[in-house]
Amino acid sequence: MRERIFIVAMATAAAAFVAPALAEDKEPTAVVAIGGTGEWGLPGHTSFGPSVSVEFTPIKNWLEIEIGAASLFRRGATEFETDIIFKKPFTLSDTVELMTRAET
């Protein structure tokens, strides 16, 4: 139960800190993603659960940071994982962008 409260609290906090973009900005201040995740283990065990992440750009055209959390539920066990991903965008054209990333 505490795990579910933690995930809901993270999603609420992430949504509360997302400031609305200014009218002249073309990109939002932050992007919140809420979804599901799954995992298949080798002996046939499967796990499913919710995931939430927030992506923002502290340095335009140079650095994007994505912070996320997920929980996986299966019979008799619960796993939690968090990610902090640092991404460097490279704009190849108006419609194509290449992204390199370092994950911790």
C-alpha positions as CSV (number, residue, x, y, z in Angstrom):
1,M,0.0,0.0,0.0
2,R,2.8,2.4,0.8
3,E,4.3,1.8,-2.6
4,R,1.1,2.8,-4.4
5,I,0.9,5.9,-2.3
6,F,4.5,6.8,-3.1
7,I,3.8,6.5,-6.9
8,V,0.7,8.6,-6.7
9,A,2.5,11.2,-4.6
10,M,5.3,11.4,-7.2
11,A,2.9,11.8,-10.0
12,T,1.0,14.5,-8.1
13,A,4.2,16.4,-7.2
14,A,5.5,16.2,-10.8
15,A,2.2,17.6,-12.1
16,A,2.2,20.4,-9.5
17,F,5.7,21.6,-10.4
18,V,5.1,21.8,-14.1
19,A,4.7,25.5,-14.9
20,P,2.6,26.5,-17.9
21,A,4.6,27.6,-20.9
22,L,4.6,31.2,-21.9
23,A,2.6,32.2,-24.9
24,E,5.7,33.0,-27.0
25,D,7.4,29.7,-26.2
26,K,6.9,26.9,-28.7
27,E,8.0,24.1,-26.3
28,P,6.5,23.3,-22.9
29,T,8.4,23.9,-19.7
30,A,8.2,20.2,-18.8
31,V,6.7,17.0,-20.1
32,V,5.0,14.6,-17.7
33,A,4.5,11.0,-18.9
34,I,2.2,8.6,-17.0
35,G,1.9,5.1,-18.3
36,G,2.5,1.4,-17.7
37,T,5.6,-0.8,-17.8
38,G,6.1,-4.6,-18.0
39,E,8.9,-7.1,-17.8
40,W,9.2,-10.8,-18.8
41,G,11.7,-12.9,-16.8
42,L,13.6,-15.9,-18.1
43,P,11.7,-18.6,-16.1
44,G,8.4,-17.2,-17.4
45,H,7.6,-14.7,-14.6
46,T,5.9,-11.5,-15.7
47,S,5.6,-8.2,-13.9
48,F,3.5,-5.2,-14.7
49,G,3.0,-1.8,-13.0
50,P,2.6,2.0,-13.3
51,S,5.4,4.4,-14.4
52,V,5.7,8.2,-14.2
53,S,8.4,10.5,-15.5
54,V,9.1,14.2,-15.9
55,E,11.3,15.6,-18.7
56,F,12.6,19.2,-18.8
57,T,15.3,21.2,-20.6
58,P,17.6,23.2,-18.3
59,I,19.9,24.3,-21.2
60,K,18.0,24.8,-24.5
61,N,19.5,22.8,-27.4
62,W,22.2,21.3,-25.2
63,L,20.8,19.3,-22.2
64,E,17.5,17.5,-21.4
65,I,16.9,15.7,-18.2
66,E,14.4,12.9,-17.6
67,I,13.5,11.7,-14.1
68,G,11.3,8.7,-13.8
69,A,10.0,6.0,-11.4
70,A,8.3,2.7,-11.9
71,S,7.0,-0.2,-9.9
72,L,6.7,-3.8,-11.0
73,F,4.2,-6.1,-9.2
74,R,4.2,-9.9,-9.4
75,R,3.1,-12.6,-7.1
76,G,4.9,-12.3,-3.8
77,A,7.3,-9.5,-4.8
78,T,7.3,-5.8,-5.7
79,E,10.2,-4.0,-7.5
80,F,10.8,-0.3,-7.6
81,E,13.1,1.5,-10.0
82,T,14.1,5.1,-10.6
83,D,15.9,6.6,-13.6
84,I,17.8,9.8,-14.2
85,I,18.6,10.2,-17.8
86,F,20.8,13.0,-19.2
87,K,20.2,13.6,-23.0
88,K,22.0,15.7,-25.5
89,P,19.9,16.7,-28.6
90,F,21.5,17.1,-32.0
91,T,19.2,18.8,-34.5
92,L,19.9,17.4,-38.0
93,S,17.1,19.3,-39.8
94,D,13.8,21.0,-39.0
95,T,12.1,17.6,-38.7
96,V,14.9,15.3,-37.6
97,E,16.7,15.2,-34.2
98,L,19.3,12.8,-32.9
99,M,19.5,12.2,-29.1
100,T,22.4,10.8,-27.2
101,R,21.9,9.7,-23.6
102,A,23.7,8.8,-20.4
103,E,21.6,6.8,-17.9
104,T,22.3,6.4,-14.2
